[in-house]
Amino acid sequence: MLTKEKVKKTIDRLSDSFTVDQVIEELVVLDKIEKGLKEVEEDKVYSTQQVKDQLKKWL
């Protein structure tokens, strides 16, 4: 979950002049990273070997 602090830090990393699109893009990336980290914590990820095994079945 995003917090005000994380959003503030993200905005602080931008240059002094930026567009709304740049802010939105940064926040979307931050949100995706947060979701990915949560999935790792919940063990909802695949190992490299599991992915390779699946790809062998599909290709």
Phi and psi restraints in degrees (range 20) as a CNS / XPLOR table:
assign (resid 1 and name C) (resid 2 and name N)
       (resid 2 and name CA) (resid 2 and name C) 1.0 -75.3 20.0 2
assign (resid 2 and name N) (resid 2 and name CA)
       (resid 2 and name C) (resid 3 and name N) 1.0 146.3 20.0 2
assign (resid 2 and name C) (resid 3 and name N)
       (resid 3 and name CA) (resid 3 and name C) 1.0 -120.7 20.0 2
assign (resid 3 and name N) (resid 3 and name CA)
       (resid 3 and name C) (resid 4 and name N) 1.0 161.5 20.0 2
assign (resid 3 and name C) (resid 4 and name N)
       (resid 4 and name CA) (resid 4 and name C) 1.0 -57.2 20.0 2
assign (resid 4 and name N) (resid 4 and name CA)
       (resid 4 and name C) (resid 5 and name N) 1.0 -40.5 20.0 2
assign (resid 4 and name C) (resid 5 and name N)
       (resid 5 and name CA) (resid 5 and name C) 1.0 -60.7 20.0 2
assign (resid 5 and name N) (resid 5 and name CA)
       (resid 5 and name C) (resid 6 and name N) 1.0 -44.6 20.0 2
assign (resid 5 and name C) (resid 6 and name N)
       (resid 6 and name CA) (resid 6 and name C) 1.0 -65.3 20.0 2
assign (resid 6 and name N) (resid 6 and name CA)
       (resid 6 and name C) (resid 7 and name N) 1.0 -39.5 20.0 2
assign (resid 6 and name C) (resid 7 and name N)
       (resid 7 and name CA) (resid 7 and name C) 1.0 -65.5 20.0 2
assign (resid 7 and name N) (resid 7 and name CA)
       (resid 7 and name C) (resid 8 and name N) 1.0 -43.8 20.0 2
assign (resid 7 and name C) (resid 8 and name N)
       (resid 8 and name CA) (resid 8 and name C) 1.0 -60.3 20.0 2
assign (resid 8 and name N) (resid 8 and name CA)
       (resid 8 and name C) (resid 9 and name N) 1.0 -44.3 20.0 2
assign (resid 8 and name C) (resid 9 and name N)
       (resid 9 and name CA) (resid 9 and name C) 1.0 -62.6 20.0 2
assign (resid 9 and name N) (resid 9 and name CA)
       (resid 9 and name C) (resid 10 and name N) 1.0 -38.7 20.0 2
assign (resid 9 and name C) (resid 10 and name N)
       (resid 10 and name CA) (resid 10 and name C) 1.0 -63.6 20.0 2
assign (resid 10 and name N) (resid 10 and name CA)
       (resid 10 and name C) (resid 11 and name N) 1.0 -44.8 20.0 2
assign (resid 10 and name C) (resid 11 and name N)
       (resid 11 and name CA) (resid 11 and name C) 1.0 -66.6 20.0 2
assign (resid 11 and name N) (resid 11 and name CA)
       (resid 11 and name C) (resid 12 and name N) 1.0 -38.7 20.0 2
assign (resid 11 and name C) (resid 12 and name N)
       (resid 12 and name CA) (resid 12 and name C) 1.0 -63.0 20.0 2
assign (resid 12 and name N) (resid 12 and name CA)
       (resid 12 and name C) (resid 13 and name N) 1.0 -26.6 20.0 2
assign (resid 12 and name C) (resid 13 and name N)
       (resid 13 and name CA) (resid 13 and name C) 1.0 -76.6 20.0 2
assign (resid 13 and name N) (resid 13 and name CA)
       (resid 13 and name C) (resid 14 and name N) 1.0 -16.3 20.0 2
assign (resid 13 and name C) (resid 14 and name N)
       (resid 14 and name CA) (resid 14 and name C) 1.0 -72.6 20.0 2
assign (resid 14 and name N) (resid 14 and name CA)
       (resid 14 and name C) (resid 15 and name N) 1.0 159.4 20.0 2
assign (resid 14 and name C) (resid 15 and name N)
       (resid 15 and name CA) (resid 15 and name C) 1.0 -67.1 20.0 2
assign (resid 15 and name N) (resid 15 and name CA)
       (resid 15 and name C) (resid 16 and name N) 1.0 169.1 20.0 2
assign (resid 15 and name C) (resid 16 and name N)
       (resid 16 and name CA) (resid 16 and name C) 1.0 -63.3 20.0 2
assign (resid 16 and name N) (resid 16 and name CA)
       (resid 16 and name C) (resid 17 and name N) 1.0 -24.1 20.0 2
assign (resid 16 and name C) (resid 17 and name N)
       (resid 17 and name CA) (resid 17 and name C) 1.0 -120.7 20.0 2
assign (resid 17 and name N) (resid 17 and name CA)
       (resid 17 and name C) (resid 18 and name N) 1.0 124.2 20.0 2
assign (resid 17 and name C) (resid 18 and name N)
       (resid 18 and name CA) (resid 18 and name C) 1.0 -152.0 20.0 2
assign (resid 18 and name N) (resid 18 and name CA)
       (resid 18 and name C) (resid 19 and name N) 1.0 165.7 20.0 2
assign (resid 18 and name C) (resid 19 and name N)
       (resid 19 and name CA) (resid 19 and name C) 1.0 -100.4 20.0 2
assign (resid 19 and name N) (resid 19 and name CA)
       (resid 19 and name C) (resid 20 and name N) 1.0 163.5 20.0 2
assign (resid 19 and name C) (resid 20 and name N)
       (resid 20 and name CA) (resid 20 and name C) 1.0 -62.3 20.0 2
assign (resid 20 and name N) (resid 20 and name CA)
       (resid 20 and name C) (resid 21 and name N) 1.0 -38.1 20.0 2
assign (resid 20 and name C) (resid 21 and name N)
       (resid 21 and name CA) (resid 21 and name C) 1.0 -60.3 20.0 2
assign (resid 21 and name N) (resid 21 and name CA)
       (resid 21 and name C) (resid 22 and name N) 1.0 -38.8 20.0 2
assign (resid 21 and name C) (resid 22 and name N)
       (resid 22 and name CA) (resid 22 and name C) 1.0 -64.7 20.0 2
assign (resid 22 and name N) (resid 22 and name CA)
       (resid 22 and name C) (resid 23 and name N) 1.0 -41.5 20.0 2
assign (resid 22 and name C) (resid 23 and name N)
       (resid 23 and name CA) (resid 23 and name C) 1.0 -63.6 20.0 2
assign (resid 23 and name N) (resid 23 and name CA)
       (resid 23 and name C) (resid 24 and name N) 1.0 -46.5 20.0 2
assign (resid 23 and name C) (resid 24 and name N)
       (resid 24 and name CA) (resid 24 and name C) 1.0 -60.9 20.0 2
assign (resid 24 and name N) (resid 24 and name CA)
       (resid 24 and name C) (resid 25 and name N) 1.0 -44.0 20.0 2
assign (resid 24 and name C) (resid 25 and name N)
       (resid 25 and name CA) (resid 25 and name C) 1.0 -60.7 20.0 2
assign (resid 25 and name N) (resid 25 and name CA)
       (resid 25 and name C) (resid 26 and name N) 1.0 -44.5 20.0 2
assign (resid 25 and name C) (resid 26 and name N)
       (resid 26 and name CA) (resid 26 and name C) 1.0 -62.6 20.0 2
assign (resid 26 and name N) (resid 26 and name CA)
       (resid 26 and name C) (resid 27 and name N) 1.0 -41.0 20.0 2
assign (resid 26 and name C) (resid 27 and name N)
       (resid 27 and name CA) (resid 27 and name C) 1.0 -69.7 20.0 2
assign (resid 27 and name N) (resid 27 and name CA)
       (resid 27 and name C) (resid 28 and name N) 1.0 -35.3 20.0 2
assign (resid 27 and name C) (resid 28 and name N)
       (resid 28 and name CA) (resid 28 and name C) 1.0 -64.7 20.0 2
assign (resid 28 and name N) (resid 28 and name CA)
       (resid 28 and name C) (resid 29 and name N) 1.0 -44.3 20.0 2
assign (resid 28 and name C) (resid 29 and name N)
       (resid 29 and name CA) (resid 29 and name C) 1.0 -62.2 20.0 2
assign (resid 29 and name N) (resid 29 and name CA)
       (resid 29 and name C) (resid 30 and name N) 1.0 -46.2 20.0 2
assign (resid 29 and name C) (resid 30 and name N)
       (resid 30 and name CA) (resid 30 and name C) 1.0 -58.2 20.0 2
assign (resid 30 and name N) (resid 30 and name CA)
       (resid 30 and name C) (resid 31 and name N) 1.0 -43.7 20.0 2
assign (resid 30 and name C) (resid 31 and name N)
       (resid 31 and name CA) (resid 31 and name C) 1.0 -62.6 20.0 2
assign (resid 31 and name N) (resid 31 and name CA)
       (resid 31 and name C) (resid 32 and name N) 1.0 -42.4 20.0 2
assign (resid 31 and name C) (resid 32 and name N)
       (resid 32 and name CA) (resid 32 and name C) 1.0 -65.0 20.0 2
assign (resid 32 and name N) (resid 32 and name CA)
       (resid 32 and name C) (resid 33 and name N) 1.0 -38.8 20.0 2
assign (resid 32 and name C) (resid 33 and name N)
       (resid 33 and name CA) (resid 33 and name C) 1.0 -63.3 20.0 2
assign (resid 33 and name N) (resid 33 and name CA)
       (resid 33 and name C) (resid 34 and name N) 1.0 -45.2 20.0 2
assign (resid 33 and name C) (resid 34 and name N)
       (resid 34 and name CA) (resid 34 and name C) 1.0 -59.8 20.0 2
assign (resid 34 and name N) (resid 34 and name CA)
       (resid 34 and name C) (resid 35 and name N) 1.0 -43.1 20.0 2
assign (resid 34 and name C) (resid 35 and name N)
       (resid 35 and name CA) (resid 35 and name C) 1.0 -64.4 20.0 2
assign (resid 35 and name N) (resid 35 and name CA)
       (resid 35 and name C) (resid 36 and name N) 1.0 -41.0 20.0 2
assign (resid 35 and name C) (resid 36 and name N)
       (resid 36 and name CA) (resid 36 and name C) 1.0 -63.4 20.0 2
assign (resid 36 and name N) (resid 36 and name CA)
       (resid 36 and name C) (resid 37 and name N) 1.0 -43.1 20.0 2
assign (resid 36 and name C) (resid 37 and name N)
       (resid 37 and name CA) (resid 37 and name C) 1.0 -63.8 20.0 2
assign (resid 37 and name N) (resid 37 and name CA)
       (resid 37 and name C) (resid 38 and name N) 1.0 -36.8 20.0 2
assign (resid 37 and name C) (resid 38 and name N)
       (resid 38 and name CA) (resid 38 and name C) 1.0 -65.4 20.0 2
assign (resid 38 and name N) (resid 38 and name CA)
       (resid 38 and name C) (resid 39 and name N) 1.0 -40.3 20.0 2
assign (resid 38 and name C) (resid 39 and name N)
       (resid 39 and name CA) (resid 39 and name C) 1.0 -64.0 20.0 2
assign (resid 39 and name N) (resid 39 and name CA)
       (resid 39 and name C) (resid 40 and name N) 1.0 -37.2 20.0 2
assign (resid 39 and name C) (resid 40 and name N)
       (resid 40 and name CA) (resid 40 and name C) 1.0 -64.0 20.0 2
assign (resid 40 and name N) (resid 40 and name CA)
       (resid 40 and name C) (resid 41 and name N) 1.0 -46.3 20.0 2
assign (resid 40 and name C) (resid 41 and name N)
       (resid 41 and name CA) (resid 41 and name C) 1.0 -59.2 20.0 2
assign (resid 41 and name N) (resid 41 and name CA)
       (resid 41 and name C) (resid 42 and name N) 1.0 -35.9 20.0 2
assign (resid 41 and name C) (resid 42 and name N)
       (resid 42 and name CA) (resid 42 and name C) 1.0 -89.2 20.0 2
assign (resid 42 and name N) (resid 42 and name CA)
       (resid 42 and name C) (resid 43 and name N) 1.0 7.8 20.0 2
assign (resid 42 and name C) (resid 43 and name N)
       (resid 43 and name CA) (resid 43 and name C) 1.0 57.3 20.0 2
assign (resid 43 and name N) (resid 43 and name CA)
       (resid 43 and name C) (resid 44 and name N) 1.0 39.8 20.0 2
assign (resid 43 and name C) (resid 44 and name N)
       (resid 44 and name CA) (resid 44 and name C) 1.0 -103.1 20.0 2
assign (resid 44 and name N) (resid 44 and name CA)
       (resid 44 and name C) (resid 45 and name N) 1.0 44.6 20.0 2
assign (resid 44 and name C) (resid 45 and name N)
       (resid 45 and name CA) (resid 45 and name C) 1.0 -128.6 20.0 2
assign (resid 45 and name N) (resid 45 and name CA)
       (resid 45 and name C) (resid 46 and name N) 1.0 163.3 20.0 2
assign (resid 45 and name C) (resid 46 and name N)
       (resid 46 and name CA) (resid 46 and name C) 1.0 -107.5 20.0 2
assign (resid 46 and name N) (resid 46 and name CA)
       (resid 46 and name C) (resid 47 and name N) 1.0 144.9 20.0 2
assign (resid 46 and name C) (resid 47 and name N)
       (resid 47 and name CA) (resid 47 and name C) 1.0 -75.8 20.0 2
assign (resid 47 and name N) (resid 47 and name CA)
       (resid 47 and name C) (resid 48 and name N) 1.0 163.8 20.0 2
assign (resid 47 and name C) (resid 48 and name N)
       (resid 48 and name CA) (resid 48 and name C) 1.0 -58.2 20.0 2
assign (resid 48 and name N) (resid 48 and name CA)
       (resid 48 and name C) (resid 49 and name N) 1.0 -41.0 20.0 2
assign (resid 48 and name C) (resid 49 and name N)
       (resid 49 and name CA) (resid 49 and name C) 1.0 -65.9 20.0 2
assign (resid 49 and name N) (resid 49 and name CA)
       (resid 49 and name C) (resid 50 and name N) 1.0 -39.1 20.0 2
assign (resid 49 and name C) (resid 50 and name N)
       (resid 50 and name CA) (resid 50 and name C) 1.0 -62.4 20.0 2
assign (resid 50 and name N) (resid 50 and name CA)
       (resid 50 and name C) (resid 51 and name N) 1.0 -40.7 20.0 2
assign (resid 50 and name C) (resid 51 and name N)
       (resid 51 and name CA) (resid 51 and name C) 1.0 -66.0 20.0 2
assign (resid 51 and name N) (resid 51 and name CA)
       (resid 51 and name C) (resid 52 and name N) 1.0 -44.8 20.0 2
assign (resid 51 and name C) (resid 52 and name N)
       (resid 52 and name CA) (resid 52 and name C) 1.0 -60.2 20.0 2
assign (resid 52 and name N) (resid 52 and name CA)
       (resid 52 and name C) (resid 53 and name N) 1.0 -42.6 20.0 2
assign (resid 52 and name C) (resid 53 and name N)
       (resid 53 and name CA) (resid 53 and name C) 1.0 -62.5 20.0 2
assign (resid 53 and name N) (resid 53 and name CA)
       (resid 53 and name C) (resid 54 and name N) 1.0 -42.3 20.0 2
assign (resid 53 and name C) (resid 54 and name N)
       (resid 54 and name CA) (resid 54 and name C) 1.0 -64.0 20.0 2
assign (resid 54 and name N) (resid 54 and name CA)
       (resid 54 and name C) (resid 55 and name N) 1.0 -42.9 20.0 2
assign (resid 54 and name C) (resid 55 and name N)
       (resid 55 and name CA) (resid 55 and name C) 1.0 -63.0 20.0 2
assign (resid 55 and name N) (resid 55 and name CA)
       (resid 55 and name C) (resid 56 and name N) 1.0 -36.6 20.0 2
assign (resid 55 and name C) (resid 56 and name N)
       (resid 56 and name CA) (resid 56 and name C) 1.0 -61.7 20.0 2
assign (resid 56 and name N) (resid 56 and name CA)
       (resid 56 and name C) (resid 57 and name N) 1.0 -36.3 20.0 2
assign (resid 56 and name C) (resid 57 and name N)
       (resid 57 and name CA) (resid 57 and name C) 1.0 -69.7 20.0 2
assign (resid 57 and name N) (resid 57 and name CA)
       (resid 57 and name C) (resid 58 and name N) 1.0 -37.5 20.0 2
assign (resid 57 and name C) (resid 58 and name N)
       (resid 58 and name CA) (resid 58 and name C) 1.0 -81.7 20.0 2
assign (resid 58 and name N) (resid 58 and name CA)
       (resid 58 and name C) (resid 59 and name N) 1.0 -32.6 20.0 2
